[in-house]
Amino acid sequence: MGGNLAALAHENGWAGIVVHGCIRDSAEISSVPVGVKALNTSPRKSAKEGAGERDAPVSFARVEVSPGEYLYSDEDGIVIADRDLRHA
């Protein structure tokens, strides 16, 4: 993921992105008002291997995230909830 995808995420109203991998253009990404959590940074461009999926569960780090769940993040990590905790 790089700066262009972060800008596109902002244009589409996304609150944040979780990347199980590295991002590039981290300085550019930090200027976009979209939260980004990634394992690290890299100057290399990634290979594009397909269009991806939408509304599919993802699993990494022994955690599964399903469509409709909420992710909350700060500098220390990510919490996953089955409901909107902002209105709890």
C-alpha positions as CSV (number, residue, x, y, z in Angstrom):
1,M,0.0,0.0,0.0
2,G,1.2,3.5,-0.8
3,G,0.1,7.1,-0.8
4,N,-2.2,6.7,-3.8
5,L,-4.3,4.0,-2.1
6,A,-4.4,6.1,1.1
7,A,-5.7,9.1,-0.9
8,L,-8.3,6.9,-2.6
9,A,-9.4,5.5,0.8
10,H,-9.9,9.0,2.1
11,E,-11.9,10.0,-1.1
12,N,-14.2,7.0,-0.4
13,G,-14.8,7.9,3.2
14,W,-12.7,5.1,4.8
15,A,-11.8,5.6,8.4
16,G,-8.7,3.2,8.3
17,I,-6.8,0.4,6.7
18,V,-5.1,-2.6,8.4
19,V,-2.2,-4.1,6.3
20,H,-0.8,-7.5,7.2
21,G,2.5,-6.5,5.5
22,C,4.5,-3.4,4.7
23,I,3.5,0.0,3.4
24,R,5.5,2.5,1.4
25,D,5.3,6.2,1.2
26,S,4.7,6.4,4.9
27,A,5.3,10.2,5.1
28,E,2.7,10.7,2.4
29,I,0.3,8.4,4.1
30,S,0.7,10.1,7.4
31,S,-0.6,13.3,5.8
32,V,-3.9,11.7,4.7
33,P,-6.7,11.6,7.3
34,V,-7.1,7.8,7.2
35,G,-5.7,5.6,10.0
36,V,-3.2,3.0,8.8
37,K,-1.8,0.1,10.8
38,A,0.9,-2.0,9.1
39,L,3.6,-4.4,10.2
40,N,6.4,-2.1,8.9
41,T,7.5,0.1,5.9
42,S,9.4,-0.8,2.8
43,P,10.6,1.3,-0.1
44,R,9.7,-1.4,-2.6
45,K,6.5,-1.6,-4.6
46,S,4.4,-4.8,-4.1
47,A,3.3,-7.2,-6.8
48,K,-0.3,-6.8,-7.8
49,E,-1.7,-10.3,-7.9
50,G,-5.4,-9.8,-8.3
51,A,-8.4,-7.6,-7.6
52,G,-9.0,-8.8,-4.1
53,E,-12.3,-9.7,-2.4
54,R,-15.0,-7.7,-0.7
55,D,-17.1,-8.6,2.4
56,A,-14.9,-11.7,3.0
57,P,-13.5,-12.7,6.4
58,V,-9.7,-12.3,6.8
59,S,-7.5,-14.1,9.2
60,F,-3.9,-13.2,10.4
61,A,-2.0,-13.3,13.6
62,R,-4.4,-16.0,14.8
63,V,-7.3,-13.5,14.7
64,E,-10.3,-13.6,12.3
65,V,-12.1,-10.4,11.3
66,S,-15.5,-10.8,9.7
67,P,-17.6,-8.4,7.7
68,G,-19.7,-6.2,10.0
69,E,-17.2,-6.2,12.8
70,Y,-15.7,-2.9,14.1
71,L,-12.0,-2.2,14.5
72,Y,-10.7,0.5,16.9
73,S,-7.1,1.4,16.8
74,D,-4.6,3.7,18.6
75,E,-0.8,3.8,18.8
76,D,-0.7,0.7,20.9
77,G,-2.8,-1.7,18.9
78,I,-6.2,-2.8,17.5
79,V,-9.4,-4.0,19.3
80,I,-12.1,-5.8,17.4
81,A,-15.8,-5.6,18.5
82,D,-19.0,-7.1,17.2
83,R,-20.8,-3.8,17.6
84,D,-20.2,0.0,17.4
85,L,-18.6,0.9,20.8
86,R,-18.8,4.6,20.2
87,H,-22.5,4.5,21.1
88,A,-22.3,1.9,23.9
